[in-house]
C-alpha cells in the first residue's frame, strides 16, 4: 500500500488502507492528513476571524462557513480559500479503494460531489459533547468503541456508522486507559508510543467538519450578501 507524501502530510494510496477494520461500515482514520505548517495556518485563520463569526454555545463555540443554514438551506457561496486548499483537493484525490470500479472519492455520490459547508468547533480542555447523531438526538450510554484522534488527523464516518450510531466526546481533563485493547484505531495512529502510558492530557480541541449540504439557495448571491474574503 503505497503512500503519497506532501511535506509531513501523508496520504495512503486509497482510503481502504486507512479503514478502521474493527468498526461497522465504515470509518477511516488518516493520522497525517495535513502538515504541521498547514495546521498552524488554519488555526491562525480561525483565530483571526471577526468576533461575530463565533457563536457561543453552552460549553463550546462554533463558526460556520460560508454561512449558517437558514431553514436547513445553505446560501450559495464558496468556501474561503483557507478552508478550500489544501483540504478539499486532498479529500477529492483519495479513492475509496485501489479497485478501479470503486467510486473515485468519498464525495463521489453526494449531491454536489464535494463539500460545501464547514463547521468549526472549539472545545476548551475538559469539555466534550453529549453523544449525538446528525439529527442531534442525544443519549448518554457507555461507548461501544473509542477512537483517539491526534492533531492534524482526519476521521471519516460513512454508511451505517454515520446514520445508525451516536458519537460524542467525553467531558474529561485527561483521557485514560489508552491502549491497543481499548482504542479501535490504535494500529493507525501516527505515534502510539506517545500514549504508551495510557494517558493523554486534554488541550484546546479545534475540529473542522466538512459536509455536503443537500439544499442550496442562490438568493444570497443574488442579493449580494457575501463580501470578499
C-alpha positions in Angstrom: 0.0 0.0 0.0 2.0 2.9 -1.3 1.6 6.4 0.2 2.0 9.8 -1.3 3.8 12.4 0.8 3.1 16.1 0.9 5.5 17.7 3.4 4.8 15.9 6.6 1.3 15.1 5.5 0.9 11.6 4.2 -1.9 10.2 2.1 -2.5 6.4 1.5 -3.0 5.2 -2.0 -6.6 4.7 -1.2 -8.9 5.0 1.9 -9.1 1.2 2.2 -5.6 1.4 3.7 -6.9 3.8 6.4 -10.1 1.8 7.2 -10.7 1.2 10.9 -11.4 -2.6 10.5 -12.9 -3.3 13.9 -15.8 -0.8 13.4 -19.1 -1.4 11.5 -19.1 0.1 8.0 -17.4 2.4 7.6 -14.7 4.6 9.3 -11.4 5.8 8.0 -8.5 7.4 10.0 -5.6 9.3 8.5 -3.2 10.5 11.2 -1.2 12.9 9.0 -3.9 14.4 6.7 -2.4 17.9 7.0 1.1 19.1 7.8 2.2 20.9 10.9 2.6 24.1 8.9 -0.8 23.7 7.2 -2.4 23.1 10.7 -0.8 26.3 12.1 -2.0 28.4 9.1 -5.6 27.1 9.5 -5.6 27.7 13.3 -4.3 31.3 12.7 -7.1 31.9 10.2 -9.7 30.6 12.7 -8.3 32.8 15.4 -8.3 35.9 13.1 -12.0 35.5 12.2 -14.1 38.5 13.3 -15.8 38.0 16.7 -19.3 37.9 15.1 -18.2 34.8 13.3 -18.2 32.9 16.6 -21.4 31.5 18.0 -21.1 30.9 21.8 -22.8 27.6 22.8 -23.1 26.1 26.2 -19.6 24.7 26.6 -18.0 25.4 23.2 -18.0 27.9 20.4 -18.7 27.5 16.8 -18.0 29.0 13.4 -20.0 28.1 10.2 -18.6 28.6 6.7 -19.6 30.0 4.3 -22.8 30.7 6.3 -25.3 29.3 8.8 -28.1 27.2 7.5 -31.4 29.0 7.0 -34.4 26.7 7.2 -32.0 23.8 6.5 -30.7 25.5 3.4 -27.2 26.8 2.7 -26.9 30.2 1.0 -24.8 29.7 -2.1 -21.2 30.9 -1.7 -17.7 29.4 -2.0 -15.7 28.3 1.0 -12.9 30.7 1.9 -9.6 29.7 0.3 -8.0 28.7 3.6 -10.8 26.1 4.1 -10.7 25.0 0.5 -7.0 24.4 -0.1 -5.4 22.0 0.7 -8.2 20.1 2.4 -10.8 19.8 -0.3 -8.5 18.8 -3.2 -6.9 16.3 -0.9 -10.3 14.8 0.1 -11.2 14.5 -3.6 -7.9 12.9 -4.5 -8.4 9.9 -2.3 -10.1 6.9 -4.0 -12.2 4.6 -1.7 -10.1 1.6 -2.8 -7.5 0.5 -5.3 -10.2 -1.1 -7.3 -10.7 0.9 -10.5 -14.5 0.2 -10.3 -15.0 1.8 -6.9 -16.2 5.5 -6.5 -13.4 7.9 -7.2 -13.6 9.7 -3.8 -15.6 9.9 -0.6 -18.0 12.6 -2.0 -18.5 11.0 -5.4 -22.1 10.1 -4.6 -23.0 13.1 -2.6 -25.4 15.8 -4.0 -22.7 18.2 -5.2 -19.8 15.7 -5.2 -17.7 17.9 -2.9 -18.1 19.6 0.5 -19.8 22.9 0.6 -20.2 23.6 4.3 -17.7 23.6 7.2 -18.4 23.6 10.9 -15.5 24.7 13.2 -16.0 23.7 16.8 -13.6 24.8 19.6 -13.7 22.8 22.8 -11.8 24.0 25.9 -9.8 21.4 27.8 -12.0 19.1 29.8 -15.1 19.9 27.7 -16.8 17.4 25.3 -20.2 16.9 23.8 -23.0 14.5 24.6 -23.5 11.5 22.3 -25.4 12.7 19.2 -26.1 11.9 15.6 -26.8 14.0 12.5 -30.3 14.6 13.8 -29.0 15.9 17.1 -30.8 13.2 19.1 -29.0 12.7 22.4 -28.3 9.8 24.8 -25.6 9.1 27.3 -24.7 5.4 27.0 -21.4 3.7 27.7 -19.4 4.0 24.5 -19.3 0.9 22.3 -16.0 1.9 20.8 -13.3 4.5 21.5 -11.4 6.4 18.8 -8.3 8.5 19.6 -7.8 11.5 17.2 -4.3 13.0 17.0 -3.7 16.6 16.0 -3.9 17.1 12.2 -5.7 13.8 11.7 -8.8 13.1 9.5 -11.7 10.9 10.7 -14.3 9.9 8.1 -17.5 8.1 9.0 -19.9 6.8 6.4 -22.8 4.4 5.8 -24.3 2.6 8.8 -21.7 4.0 11.2 -22.7 7.6 10.3 -26.5 7.0 10.2 -27.2 4.5 12.9 -24.7 5.3 15.7 -24.2 8.2 18.0 -20.9 9.9 18.6 -19.6 12.1 21.3 -16.6 13.4 23.3 -16.2 12.7 27.0 -16.0 15.6 29.5 -12.7 14.9 31.0 -9.4 16.7 31.7 -7.4 13.6 30.7 -8.1 10.5 28.6 -7.2 7.4 30.5 -6.8 3.7 29.7 -5.5 4.2 26.2 -4.1 1.1 24.6 -4.4 -1.3 21.7 -7.1 -3.1 23.6 -9.3 -0.1 24.1 -8.7 2.2 21.1 -10.1 0.8 17.8 -7.8 2.9 15.6 -4.6 2.2 17.6 -2.9 0.4 14.6 -3.4 3.6 12.5 -2.1 6.1 15.0 0.8 8.3 13.9 2.7 7.9 17.2 1.2 5.2 19.5 4.3 5.5 21.7 3.2 8.9 22.7 0.3 7.2 24.6 2.2 4.2 25.9 1.5 5.3 29.4 -2.2 5.1 28.7 -2.9 8.8 29.4 -3.5 11.9 27.3 -4.0 15.3 29.0 -6.6 17.3 27.1 -5.8 20.6 25.4 -8.0 23.0 23.5 -9.5 21.0 20.7 -10.4 22.6 17.3 -12.4 20.4 14.9 -13.4 21.0 11.3 -16.3 19.1 9.9 -16.6 19.1 6.1 -20.0 18.1 4.7 -22.2 18.4 1.6 -25.5 20.2 2.4 -28.2 19.0 0.1 -30.3 22.2 -0.2 -28.5 25.3 -1.5 -30.2 28.6 -2.1 -28.8 31.1 -4.6 -30.7 34.0 -3.1 -27.7 35.1 -1.0 -25.6 35.6 -4.1 -28.3 37.5 -6.0 -28.8 39.9 -3.1 -25.0 40.4 -2.7 -24.9 39.2 0.9 -21.4 37.9 0.7 -18.4 40.2 0.7 -14.9 39.4 -0.4 -12.7 37.4 1.9 
